[in-house]
Amino acid sequence: MFSCVRIVDAVNSVLKLGGVELRVVEILITIVHLIFCISLIAIVLLQSGKTAGLSGSISGGAETFFGKNKGRTIDAMLERYTKFVAIAFLVTSIVLYILLK
């Protein structure tokens, strides 16, 4: 019986230490999550609108669709960054949910 009490005390002390470490991890992931959140908002606001009307879609869309620099335009670069940041934002959201559960 005495050894069971020692084991429970040892587990409790490890859990308390783990709680402190877990709290630091929560804070770090929250900071990274906020950085992704702010960068996602900024990247979306930097993208140009797609509602230029019929004339804008014919002239502007044809140049980027058939042009040689299709993947090198600023809009294409921002679109790639948006995908990356959105996925990272989603992952950090899920991790924070699991940690704070």
C-alpha positions, 0 to 999 in steps of 0.5 A: 500500500505504501508503494502505491502512495509513492507512485501516486505522489510521483505521478502527481508531481510529474503532472504538476511539472507537465502542467507548467510545461504544458502552459508554456506550450499553450502560450507559445502556440497561442502566440504563433496562432495570433501571428498566423491570424494577423498575417492571414488578414493582411494577405487577404486584404493585399489581394486584388479584387476579382470583380473588375467586371466583364472588360476586366475579366477579358483583358486582365484575365487573358494576360495572366492566363496565357502569359509566361509569368502566370505563377510569378504574378503578385496575385499568384504569390499572395494566393500561395501564401494565403493557402499556407497561412490558412492551413497553418492557422487551421492546424494551430486552431486544432492543436489549441483546441486539443490542448485546452480541452 
